[in-house]
Amino acid sequence: MLPAVGMACGKSDSFGGSSVCGVDAHCGTDPGNMGQCVPNPSAGESCSSVSCKSGLDCAIADGGRASTCVTIADEGMTCDGPNVRCADSTECKAGLCVAIDDLGLFSRCLGDGGL
């Protein structure tokens, strides 16, 4: 079992002796937490050097100079927060993620006599 947040980082024989931690954690590199497992970034926090917590995505902005963890909202979910992005094939309209009007697939089916 890999070390959890607050525990000393483990060592991996499989990855050349690199430091490892459990899910949603990474080995701290700051002077105050060096060698200790610390939480991965949450929504709104920087993800320039480590992965975001599970269920979040790292949104890159400003030509790649800035990156922030964001929540991915599915269709029907709210998207009016500062750290929320709609899932693929949806867009934010009036504060809700909705399916993109026409991806071109359904209209082609109709033209062929389909649905």
N, C-alpha and C positions, 0 to 999 in steps of 0.2 A: 504494500500500500504506500502511495506517495505521500509526502508530508503535507499537512494542511496549513492554512494561514496561521501565522504565529509560531510555527515550528521551524527548526533549522532546516535549510535546504538539503535535499538528498543529493547523492552523486549517482550518475547513470553510467554503468559499464557499457551500455549499448551505444551511447553517444559520446564516446571519447572522454568520459569522466566529467561531463558538463553538469552543472547544477540543475536540479529538477524539483518541481513542486506539484501538488495535486491539481484537480480541476479548478479553474477560475483563480489560479494563483501563479505567481512567478517569483523567482529569487530576487530579493531586493538588492539594489546596487548603491543606494544612498548611504552616507556615513551612519545614519541612525538605524538602518535596517539591513546592513550588509550581511549576507549569508542567511537571511531569515525570509521565509515565505510570506509574501504580502499579496493583498487582493489585486486582481486585474482591474483595469479601469471600468467604471460604471458609466451610464449615459451622461454626456456632458463633459466627461474627463478626456484628457489627451490620450491618444493611442499611437503616438509617433514611434514608440520603441517597444511596446508590448501589445499583445492581443487584448481585445475587449472581453468582458465577462460573457458567458454563454448567452445566446439569444440576441446579442447586440452586433452591430456592424461598425466598422471603422470608416467614417466618411472623410474623404480627403478633399480639402478646399484650398483656395489661395495658391493655385499652381503647384500643389504638392507640399507647400511649406507648413500647412496646418492640417491636423487630423483630430477628429473628435468622435467618441463613441456615440452612436445613435440607436434608438429603438426602431425596429422595422415593424411598421403597422400594416396589418392585413386589410383587405377590403372590408369596409364597414367600421373600421376603427378610427378614432380621432387622430388628426395629423397636424393640429394647430400648435403644438408645443415646439420649443426651440431645438430639441434633440430627438426629433421624430422624422422618419422618412417612410414614405409609402413603399410597399413591396413592389417588386417587378410587375409590370403590366397593369399597375394602378397609378392613380395620380390624386393629389390633394385638391378637392373642390369643396368650398364652403366648410372647411374644417374636418371633412371626412375623406378617407381613402375610397375611391370609386374606381371601377374598371375603366380602362381607357376606352373611349367611345367606339372606335373602330380600328381593330388591328388588321383588317383586310381579309381575315379568314372566313368569317361568317358571310360577308357579302359575296365572296366567291362561291360559296356553297349555294346560295340562293340563285346566282346566275347560272349554275349548272343544273338547276332543277332540284337541288337538295333541300334540306330543311327549310 
